[in-house]
Amino acid sequence: MNIAIVDDDRLVCASVKTILESDPEITVVWTGCSGEQACTRYRENRPDVLLMDIRMAGMTGLEAAERLLAEFPDARILFLTTFEDDEYIVKALSIGAKGYIIKQDFESIAPAVKAVFAGQSVFGEAVAGKLPGIIRQEQPFDYKSHGISERERRVIELVARGYSNREIADTLCLSEGTVRNYISTVLDKLELRDRTNLAVFYYQHMRKKED
């Protein structure tokens, strides 16, 4: 898979490139050091996954991602940052980023990139633990009235908790193909775009639904 890295710290950028290229399945096709470069180079050469920092001089990673996702809705953007600020996490989710992981956890970078490439949403452990508390709670949602079965609701919950299709299949004693079908069906029923939107939806309604 082809990966691009954008970080205004050139040492970090080089270190992440070295980490990723130690995996034979990953090729780093280009690197950049600003949000402006991310937009320009992505349009020229669209990688499978764009791994990008958030705080950068000039255009931030969030601003660059918002522009790119408006132009390329299928872009797979994974944020790699040192910041766990609630507002950054919420913004990243709202614009459609595929994940948010913390730089200090170097061992998780390559697996996270692979997971995003495979269509999953990825949140580092520290970020995942904050999601229920920072996503604005909305009105209770009646899954049954939207044709969502209890099994489908359980699949939604596991997607929101960051389980891969294989992990969901193992947990519910299903095949991966059946899990994919469940996810596709619930996305259609709820009129959501992808797994990230499904996770946000779950956390928006989880607390009031479970109280």
Secondary structure as UniProt FT lines:
FT   STRAND          2..6
FT   HELIX           10..21
FT   TURN            24..25
FT   STRAND          27..32
FT   HELIX           35..44
FT   STRAND          49..52
FT   HELIX           61..71
FT   TURN            73..74
FT   STRAND          77..81
FT   HELIX           86..95
FT   STRAND          99..102
FT   TURN            103..104
FT   HELIX           106..108
FT   HELIX           109..117
FT   TURN            118..119
FT   STRAND          122..123
FT   HELIX           125..128
FT   TURN            129..130
FT   HELIX           131..134
FT   HELIX           144..146
FT   HELIX           150..160
FT   TURN            161..162
FT   HELIX           165..172
FT   HELIX           176..190
FT   HELIX           195..210
//
